[in-house]
């Protein structure tokens, strides 16, 4: 087992990893930018190293500085968390060159799943259902139009190096194709430095459902059931739950087998997530694979009673997984609490938190790195906390979340708490009647934000 792990991340996920390391008897090293000097992950790590100014490009994305911090502290492993360098194959290779274990998959596994076209080709070979579309990158607009006509409108243009909804355009009819093609390529080039585009059939009213998997160094792969991630705004998840109110036992079994096949196809090592689109007839299609821990991993932990960070570390240390598949017991919901103003188009709201009270009680969990007096920097993701509730049934879980949200007090900045309060009271959400476009028609009722 590792003696000391450097956490190449910040905020709540860094603190989350530190907690598990302490319980495993492993020393921890925090890295931080000058903007994060007062963050709790810095305070609770055994050691902390400042690696640069606030901008991510000069700190959390600066591989030489991170490796220098690992060397001077004698860390024998690095946990990348999520975001930043978590799915950077070059970073994983540098760790290997320095003989420091990267807690995650091998570089070639990251590359295979990081490129959408390669991932799709790999899934087809593995027998995993994929959305009908181009076999590779489109050569030009003429080929794109021809394929769109064959597949049938609507279609969606996607950047091969995309993520977070960047470089994606839905084309409803042929007359729109050229404009959407140009915009998708321009956005992809600006966001990723790669304007490669492919095309797929656009699945109307889809559910976004993902399967958590784990694979060890001995070729074993298992799944830990599904998460429902359809409550999204501009392709960014705001709420997740497990199990999905839409998934049947038959569908769970089929998706679980497909996710295991996906992991086995690349001999996946670590904890990862296979994401699917599911249509209203419960046909499912591979969308992408995230080769890292997910923001929403706590909902899985709560329904299968399993520490996924601990499993990541054990797998990286060469310990076999149990090999069995895990099914959900009870229900869990996670609300992402962001420093954003939901009544002003979710505009970011950095600043100083003047008062902070997190909810408590049985089945209530809060993962956060903030506190009263904490200054939220404007340089990073706006998520400041994750509120997770667990109960025997979905109905009870929603009621518990309503209570917990009412108790959650954050003063000094705007937050998404009022949005989640109204969502919990929405009849369609309560019935499980929603899809990825649900928030397009969701109207927030004007109210004075409770803080």
Number of C-alpha atoms within 10 A of each C-alpha: 14 18 14 20 27 32 28 26 27 25 22 23 24 27 24 16 24 27 18 16 21 14 10 15 12 16 18 24 26 26 27 27 19 13 18 20 15 15 21 19 30 24 13 17 22 15 14 20 20 18 21 19 15 18 15 14 12 14 22 23 19 16 18 13 18 24 20 13 21 26 14 9 17 15 21 19 25 26 24 26 25 19 18 16 19 23 24 17 19 15 21 24 17 17 20 15 10 12 11 21 22 24 27 27 27 19 18 15 20 24 18 19 22 22 16 24 22 15 22 25 15 17 24 14 11 16 12 21 18 18 17 14 20 19 14 16 17 17 11 11 14 11 11 22 18 12 19 25 13 11 17 15 17 17 25 22 26 26 28 24 20 22 18 10 13 20 28 25 23 20 21 16 13 15 10 11 20 15 11 19 23 14 15 23 22 15 19 24 18 12 16 16 11 17 22 22 27 21 27 22 21 21 17 14 16 21 26 24 27 28 24 25 27 25 27 26 18 14 15 19 27 24 26 22 24 27 26 23 22 27 22 18 15 12 15 13 18 21 21 27 29 30 26 24 17 17 19 12 9 9 15 18 15 12 29 24 17 24 29 23 18 27 30 17 17 19 19 27 27 28 29 26 25 25 23 25 22 25 16 13 7 14 13 24 21 24 20 22 24 19 28 22 23 17 17 23 19 27 26 30 17 23 24 18 13 14 14 24 24 16 19 25 27 19 23 24 16 13 15 17 20 12 13 11 16 19 17 18 17 17 25 31 29 24 24 24 24 23 26 21 19 19 19 9 8 16 14 19 18 20 16 16 19 14 15 16 13 18 16 13 10 9 15 19 19 20 18 21 21 19 19 14 14 18 19 23 15 15 11 14 13 19 19 19 20 22 24 26 28 26 22 13 13 22 13 16 22 22 16 21 27 18 16 22 20 15 15 18 16 20 15 17 20 25 30 20 26 24 21 20 17 14 21 17 13 12 10 12 16 16 11 12 11 18 22 20 18 17 16 10 7 12 11 13 10 8 8 8 14 14 18
